[in-house]
Amino acid sequence: MKKNKFILGATIVMAAVLLTTGCKTKLKNGEEVAIKVNNKNITADTLYKELRSKYAKEIIIDDIDKKIFDVEYKNDKEIQKQVDDQMEYIKTQYKDNFETTIKQYGYEDEDELRDELKLNYQRQKAVNDYLEKNISDKEIEKYFNEKIAGDISAKHILIKVKSDSDTEGLSDEEAKKKAKDLIKQLNDGADFATLAKENSDDPGSAANGGDLGYFNKGEMVKEFEDAAYGLKVNEYTKEPVKTSYGYHIILKTGEKDKGKLTKEKKKEVKEKLIADKKENDKTLTITTLDKIRKEHNLKFKDSKLKSIYKKYIDDSIESANKSAN
């Protein structure tokens, strides 16, 4: 795809040059001859139309967005830092093979890769800024009251289940049975921290008696989070909680009040609200970028390019919906 962009860019430049400069040969209908082979003519107009039909989608979106975001986010330090950090990460991953690797992916040089990263981060920020601008105070308050909770603390005992990619642990049946046996020991008065030290397959917390410290929603896998928030302080799960890691026994050890909706918290609520919106609607980024472009007076003088753009948006929305199902 990236290589097609490069080919198209170079070829369209060539077509433009043929249309505007050089020794021109015109046919009776006024079209200019771009190429002649076997005494047959290929006109500049034909060349442009064929390139437009085959490759235009590959570059028009980028060109449109650059015209918008290179103005709106010119010299944005946050975006620049993200690009620098990402470039550093990529270079660290590929080391001496960096130049070869980016060329294999169709980038001419580091600057071209950097430009693409920059555009992608500009898009992300533009979407978030647009959504934030359209969030009302009433919506923020509603989300805070219904969705935001205070931090909680918990301990857990993990019984790992082995998988095709990880042979460590027990079978699903064995792990569940062991977790139930440990819950029975807790019911009989056993100390949670002692059982965690002796049995938990989470080395990071086992040494501390299973202690995970304080956390909030979105920081743990959903099954674990739902179970932990559903407990009362000093209550543990009476059935093993299954996650992708295995079976957990969870003891809720503390809970903080979420406090009032201060100015600082309002910013955090907005970020979580936007993340939720994007999670619940996989098409939101696509439709928001479309709205931003139209608000910047996007107009197509070429009807074919207009239909290509519309099809791109429609196909992207359909693909996003399929991935969500």
C-alpha atoms as one frame of an Amber mdcrd trajectory, in Angstrom:
protein
   0.000   0.000   0.000   2.741   2.421   0.923   4.617   1.606  -2.277   1.465
   2.294  -4.300   1.332   5.735  -2.709   4.872   6.433  -3.820   4.228   5.155
  -7.352   1.049   7.198  -7.624   2.692  10.345  -6.316   5.537  10.111  -8.807
   3.276   9.208 -11.714   0.735  11.941 -11.083   3.577  14.451 -10.920   4.733
  13.123 -14.298   1.194  13.464 -15.696   0.940  17.002 -14.369   4.253  17.930
 -15.940   3.128  16.487 -19.268  -0.051  18.535 -19.055   1.709  21.812 -18.328
   5.209  21.769 -19.808   7.385  20.420 -22.550   6.772  19.840 -26.219   3.030
  19.201 -26.433   1.246  17.216 -29.122  -2.485  17.809 -29.276  -5.126  15.644
 -30.881  -8.065  17.090 -32.806 -10.277  16.888 -29.705  -7.779  19.040 -27.820
  -6.346  16.260 -25.616  -2.579  16.245 -25.165  -0.510  13.184 -25.983   1.521
  11.961 -23.000   2.956   8.725 -24.433   3.214   7.291 -27.926   3.855   3.577
 -28.544   3.344   1.454 -31.691   1.952   4.588 -33.326  -0.806   4.725 -30.715
  -1.414   7.615 -28.360  -1.902   7.636 -24.598  -3.209  11.046 -23.624  -2.438
  12.843 -20.365  -6.160  12.888 -19.623  -6.432   9.102 -20.040  -3.327   8.590
 -17.920  -4.753  10.749 -15.121  -8.122   8.968 -15.178  -6.544   5.510 -15.010
  -4.225   6.494 -12.160  -7.088   8.145 -10.320  -9.270   5.042 -10.582  -6.568
   2.595  -9.482  -4.579   4.487  -6.865  -6.282   7.724  -5.806  -7.718   6.312
  -2.568  -4.170   5.564  -1.414  -3.146   9.212  -1.221  -6.119  11.576  -1.319
  -7.066  10.979   2.343  -3.524  11.749   3.501  -3.280  14.827   1.300  -6.621
  16.163   2.552  -5.725  15.610   6.211  -2.271  17.152   5.847  -3.855  20.338
   4.499  -6.041  20.490   7.619  -3.879  19.195  10.445  -0.534  20.695   9.430
  -2.231  24.023  10.107  -4.291  23.089  13.189  -1.483  21.197  14.897   1.559
  22.991  13.548   4.488  22.659  15.976   2.349  20.747  18.504   4.853  19.645
  21.156   2.738  16.743  22.428   2.468  15.233  18.937   6.158  15.824  18.272
   7.065  13.968  21.464   4.810  11.046  20.515   6.488  10.832  17.104   9.975
  11.025  18.630   9.150   8.327  21.192   7.648   6.044  18.530  10.631   6.517
  16.236  12.997   5.735  19.094  11.022   2.574  19.903  11.099   1.407  16.260
  14.831   2.071  15.993  15.426   0.160  19.224  13.444  -2.794  17.879  15.209
  -3.025  14.511  18.618  -1.528  15.428  21.048  -1.956  12.492  18.223  -3.232
  10.265  16.150  -0.057  10.680  16.906   1.472   7.255  16.418  -1.827   5.432
  13.195  -2.602   7.266  11.468   0.718   6.599  12.351   0.443   2.915  10.811
  -3.043   2.857   7.591  -1.448   4.124   7.696   1.052   1.274   9.101   4.131
   3.039  11.775   5.988   1.095  13.522   7.189   4.234  13.110   8.006   7.917
  11.468  11.360   7.167   8.667   9.688   5.220   7.955   7.303   8.105   8.083
  10.209  10.550   5.565  12.153   8.435   3.130   9.236   8.468   3.443   8.784
  12.242   2.902  12.507  12.694  -0.265  12.454  10.566  -1.679   9.487  12.487
  -1.100  11.221  15.838  -2.627  14.427  14.443  -5.736  12.476  13.474  -6.001
  10.921  16.937  -5.711  14.302  18.622  -8.148  15.922  16.195 -10.787  13.267
  16.925 -10.322  13.589  20.701 -10.413  17.398  20.527 -13.566  17.344  18.394
 -15.352  14.902  20.702 -14.274  16.834  23.803 -15.571  20.090  22.305 -18.977
  18.480  21.804 -19.327  17.004  25.319 -21.714  18.970  27.521 -21.303  19.580
  31.250 -24.545  17.670  31.795 -23.087  14.644  30.007 -19.922  14.845  32.118
 -21.907  15.010  35.358 -24.098  12.073  34.329 -21.051   9.975  33.450 -19.349
  10.915  36.734 -22.394   9.950  38.797 -23.095   6.686  36.986 -19.719   5.399
  35.783 -16.937   6.814  37.934 -16.025   4.943  41.106 -13.443   5.481  43.790
 -10.206   3.480  43.855 -10.353   0.080  45.518  -7.606  -2.176  46.828  -7.542
  -5.959  46.682  -5.513  -9.099  47.148  -5.763 -12.109  44.897  -4.611 -15.679
  44.456  -4.061 -16.741  40.853  -4.164 -20.359  39.746  -2.731 -20.336  36.245
  -4.287 -22.332  33.410  -1.935 -23.650  30.740  -2.664 -22.965  27.083  -1.272
 -23.756  23.643   1.028 -20.731  23.853   1.983 -21.228  27.528   2.499 -24.735
  28.873   2.990 -23.575  32.462   0.077 -24.072  34.835  -2.692 -26.612  35.318
  -5.481 -27.808  33.089  -8.679 -25.775  33.313 -10.391 -28.440  35.394  -7.420
 -28.852  37.756  -6.995 -25.093  38.220 -10.667 -24.562  38.996 -10.637 -27.438
  41.494  -7.546 -26.038  43.246  -9.131 -22.580  43.448 -12.288 -24.049  44.976
 -10.211 -25.997  47.518  -8.467 -22.741  48.538 -11.836 -20.985  48.929 -12.918
 -23.842  51.207  -9.784 -23.278  53.302 -10.669 -19.578  53.557 -14.196 -20.529
  54.636 -12.599 -22.658  57.369 -10.591 -19.670  58.637  -7.284 -19.857  56.701
  -5.269 -16.634  56.287  -5.603 -15.146  52.778  -2.064 -13.706  52.634  -0.516
 -17.024  53.676  -2.456 -18.950  51.037  -1.422 -16.384  48.398   2.267 -16.699
  49.273   2.077 -20.475  49.118  -0.200 -20.962  46.103  -0.520 -17.906  43.843
   0.972 -18.107  40.357   1.310 -14.313  40.204   4.903 -13.791  41.409   4.543
 -10.016  41.447   1.907 -10.063  44.174   2.383 -13.480  45.806   5.416 -12.335
  47.790   3.238  -9.581  49.295   0.421 -11.919  50.238  -1.422 -11.301  46.971
  -1.618  -7.527  47.516  -2.359  -5.546  44.323  -2.647  -2.141  45.949  -5.229
   0.405  44.804  -6.622   0.506  41.264  -9.591   1.870  39.361 -11.853   0.783
  36.546 -10.098   0.080  33.283  -6.829  -0.960  34.927  -7.672  -4.664  35.320
  -9.259  -7.180  32.955 -13.043  -6.774  32.953 -13.933 -10.068  34.679 -11.528
  -9.337  37.521 -12.626  -5.712  37.804 -16.352  -6.539  37.873 -15.863  -9.150
  40.577 -13.633  -6.912  42.720 -15.948  -3.892  42.553 -18.918  -6.133  43.353
 -17.447  -7.156  46.726 -17.765  -5.451  50.087 -14.579  -4.494  51.925 -13.008
  -7.608  53.569 -15.226  -9.903  51.474 -13.704 -12.482  49.097 -15.163 -14.219
  46.055 -16.996 -17.427  46.958 -16.477 -18.838  43.470 -13.271 -18.719  41.365
 -13.192 -15.824  38.880 -12.068 -16.903  35.406  -9.957 -14.558  33.270  -7.490
 -15.071  30.440  -4.793 -15.592  33.112  -6.557 -18.415  34.930  -8.724 -18.617
  38.052  -8.626 -15.890  40.712  -9.767 -15.682  44.292 -10.207 -11.992  45.119
 -10.309 -10.287  48.500 -11.393  -6.649  48.528  -9.337  -4.828  51.163 -10.245
  -1.168  50.769 -12.372   1.406  48.970 -11.950   5.159  48.563 -14.673   7.708
  48.002 -14.617   9.121  44.471 -14.944  12.639  45.841 -16.467  15.643  44.095
 -16.329  16.577  40.431 -13.484  19.096  40.597 -11.929  20.898  37.631  -9.039
  18.429  37.624 -11.382  15.431  37.785 -13.496  16.874  34.985 -10.558  16.499
  32.617 -10.090  12.852  33.643 -13.816  12.191  33.236 -13.724  13.668  29.729
 -10.843  11.379  28.767 -12.652   8.297  30.083 -15.920   9.366  28.473 -14.230
   9.808  25.088 -12.483   6.439  25.423 -15.843   4.816  26.234 -17.516   6.476
  23.251 -14.810   5.188  20.909 -14.923   1.723  22.477 -18.689   1.486  22.173
 -18.790   2.853  18.616 -15.984   1.498  16.443 -17.021   3.823  13.602 -16.690
   7.009  15.672 -13.140   7.870  14.608 -14.053   7.424  10.926 -17.239   9.502
  11.083 -15.605  12.198  13.220 -12.725  12.645  10.777 -15.286  12.869   7.962
 -17.126  15.634   9.869 -13.850  17.501  10.513 -12.945  17.413   6.812 -16.385
  18.688   5.796 -16.223  21.464   8.393 -12.982  22.557   6.703 -14.925  23.017
   3.453 -13.860  19.797   1.763 -15.146  19.928  -1.808 -14.339  17.678  -4.746
 -14.084  19.281  -8.149 -13.669  15.824  -9.676 -16.820  13.675  -9.406 -14.815
  10.452  -9.647 -12.617  11.440  -6.686 -15.759  12.362  -4.760 -17.235   8.903
  -5.294 -13.890   7.271  -4.388 -13.842   9.208  -1.119 -17.458   8.315  -0.318
 -16.788   4.645  -0.997 -13.711   4.797   1.244 -15.817   6.171   4.126 -18.629
   3.649   3.548 -16.192   0.712   3.321 -14.338   1.861   6.454 -17.578   2.076
   8.433 -18.671  -1.366   7.239 -15.286  -2.862   8.139 -15.371  -1.246  11.614
 -18.861  -2.611  12.267 -17.808  -6.106  11.214 -14.770  -6.039  13.500 -17.013
  -5.059  16.427 -19.274  -8.088  15.946
